[in-house]
Amino acid sequence: MGCFFLLRRTLNYIHENYSPLFAGKSKAKYAAAAKSSGLDGFGWYLQIKSVAEKNVFTHNNLSAIKSVEKTNLYDFLMYITANASENLYQQKISDL
């Protein structure tokens, strides 16, 4: 199953089954986490598009975006996490 659809399915599952755990929690905390993740304001589809433009995950007879959508969710998340970490590292180095 593709990462885009598996991600949506996973988020729905968490919301349906574990939402009582988050009851009464401040949304500001989650908004801050989203902002610090680098995904705030961009959305998941733009992350998929960004990875597709780099041709990291390719599958035969599929477009770049469809290839990323069909990629294992773990591999996709690991790639964007590593990419974000590398960008942060490069930023810190350039600030020195």
Beta strands, then each sheet from edge to edge (+ up, - down):
end
